[in-house]
């Protein structure tokens, strides 16, 4: 009898270390208040403590499962946001000339390519670029071979490091960009349908004015000239805006207010014509 009571008491003490503080306090208060108790009361108390432990473990298991789902879900979202933020920050660093050497290389390469395309055909430009690159690699390969022969040394291939690299595009990256491209294509088609089918008269009129302006732009500039102007503007306007932000914002606000006044007058006239027709 005494042995059973002592073993049951040890079990309760061990259970108290795993139970929540409130549950264990209630169980032990009931146990301490009982002066006259028998073995059945002690066994019932032990059974209740065991049920509380199992319930506590099941709750902890459910919480662990939820936390695991959250942990597995968050890194994917955080990784996508991190990639988008990284690519956006790199682009803005280029446009704002944070790294002068890197920006100068990119700007010079793109501008040279566009100017070359405006003077020569795209076939000639691609052929000259490929021929220049091939000439450099062949000359470097011959130079290394001659120096190795004179020094009587057997060195590895000069481009061994690049030859061993895997240049295959991963399938997940291709699918990711395909999904993004498909999203923009569908959005473009929906917008064109909205404009050409005159779902909103004001938006269609704005688009018609834009097309009318582009006809005059096209008569003066061709596509490559516009790309050259856009490339120069992309690498000059952000840095100029950063240096003269207050003056540009002031004049932009004036132009914007005038355009809004003109649009409001046009909308008022259009609504007045609609009301007369009705």
Secondary structure, 3 states (H helix, E strand, C coil): CHHHHHHHHHHHHHHHHHCCHHHHHHHHHHHHHCCCCCHHHHHHHHHHHHHHHHHHHHHHHHHHHHHHHHHHHHHHHHHHHHHHHHHHHHHHHHHCCCCHHHHHHHHHHHHHHHHHHHHCCHHHHHHHHHHHHHHHHHHHHHHHHHHHHHHCCCCCCCCHHHHCCCCCCCHHHHHHHHHHHHHHHHHHHHHHHHHHCCCCHHHHHHHHHHHHHHHHHHHHCCHHHHHHHHHHHHHHHHHHHHHCHHHHHHHHHHHHHHHHHHHHHHHHHHHHHHHHHC
